[in-house]
Every structure is written in C-alpha cells, then in structure tokens.
C-alpha cells in the first residue's frame, strides 16, 4: 500500500495542483481511464470546499490530501481543520450553501463516499475501484 501525501495552504490556486496530482496518482494506481475525470472533479470539489471552510473560519493551517493505492481500491482523503463546520447539519442543503452543494456534487461523482468531522477537523474520504488489468501488474 503506497500513499502520496500533499499539504497545501488553504488558497484556491492550489486546488488545481491537487486535482492534477490526484489524476496522475490515480492513473498510476490503475484507476480506469474512464473514471479519471470523476476523480479529478471530486478532488477539486473536496479541496475547494476545504479551502472555503478554512477561509471562512479564518484558519491558517494546511489542507491535507492523502492518495493511497490499496490492493483493490484507490483511496483519497481530503482533510481540513474546520472541525464541526465540516459537516452541514440537517436541512443545510440550500442553493446558497456552498458546502452542502459541494458535497452534493461529490456524492454524484463518487459511489464510496464518507464525510466526517471531529474536534480537530473534517475529512472527506472517497474511493474508486482499481481496474482488473492493474491488479495483474
């Protein structure tokens, strides 16, 4: 199991880099080519959401992205330092609510999605299957 970790300042201009790195690592891990756009878009949404949470809360810490090549799955975790702000409460899905909208977009792109928040930060965990051909290498 190999993991690539990326940490970046909570600035919108770093989201593009996270998307590019995620797509490259996913391709190398064996994620099917037809799914790479979904990986790129989901990571972009999750990172944009984390950046927004940091900026609105006045946090200066880094956003962490971990890309893990597991045996049969490719796992991506995007972690922020916003704590309880990271999971919208019931009924929060309002068109004006960027956080909930971002999560709705991600959930449309990722079948295996988990969103959680603790005292120290929030976590968006997403995974995709690795193609059968990649497992043979």
N, C-alpha and C positions, 0 to 999 in steps of 0.2 A: 504494500500500500504506500504510494508516493503522494506527498502533499506539497503543493506550491502555496505559499502564503504571500499575500500582498497587503500592505498597510499604506493608507494614503490620508493626507489631510482632507478634512471634510469640505472640499471645494468642487464645484460642478465640473471643472475642467479635467479632473482626474477620473471621472466616470468613464470616459471614452477609453482610457488606458485599461481600466478594469475589464471592460467589455472585450477588448482585443486580446488581452491575456487569457481571459476565460475561454474564448473561442479557440485559441491556439492550444491550450492545455486540454480542452475537451476533444479536439481533433486527435491529438496525440494519444489520449486515453482510449480512443476507439468509439467515441460517440458518433452515431450515424450522421453522415453529411447532411441529410435532410432535416436534422434536428438542430444543427449548429446555429441557425438564425434564432430559434427559440431560446437557446442557451444565451446567446448574445443579448437578446432583448430582455430576458428575465433578469440577467445580471445587471443590465443597465437600469432597469426599474428598481431593483432592490438597492443598488448603490445610490441612485438618485434619491430614493426615499430616506436612506440613512443620512445622506448629506443634508437633506432638508430638515430632518429631525435634529441633527447637530446644530445647524444654523439657527433654527427657531428657538432652541433651548440655550443658545449661547455657549455651546460646548466646544472646546478646542482640541479634544482628543482625536485619534485616528479612527477611520473606518477600516475594519479588517475583512479581508476576503480570503477564505481558505478553499482551495481546489484540490480535492482528494480523488485519486484514481483507486477505487476499490476493486474487488475481484469481478463483480458483475454490474456495478453501478458507478456513475461519476457523480460525486457529491460536491456541492458548492454551498458554503456558509458565508453569509454577509452579516457581520456583527457591528452594531452601533453602541454608543454609550448613553443612549437616551433613556434607558430603564423602562419604567411603566408607560412612558409615552409611546413606546414602540408598537403596542398592540391597541388598536382602536376599540373602544367599548361598544356594547350592543347598540345598534341603531346608528352607528357612526358613518355608515356608507351614504354619504351625501355628496352630490356632484362637486361641491366646493371643497370637500375633504381630500386633499392630495394624498394623504397616507392611505386611506381606505381605497381610493381609486387605484393607486399604485399596486396595492395588494390584489385588487380585483384583476388587474392586467396580468400580474404574475400568476395568479391561480388559473387564468386561461391559457397560459403557456406551459405550465408545469403540472404534471399529474401527481408527483410526490412532493408535496409542499408542507412545511411546518413553520409556523411563526410563533415565537415565544418571547417573553420579556421577563427579566429578573431585575433585581435592585441595581445591578451594575450595567445593564444594557439589554438590548434586544437582539434577536437572532432570527434570520430568515434562512432556513435550510431547504435546499432544493436538490433533487437528484434525477438523473436520467439513466436509462439502461445503456450498457456498453454493447456494441454490436457483436454478434457471434464471431465474425471474422477476426475481430480484435482479440478475443479470448484465445484464439488459436496461436497467437504470436508468442 
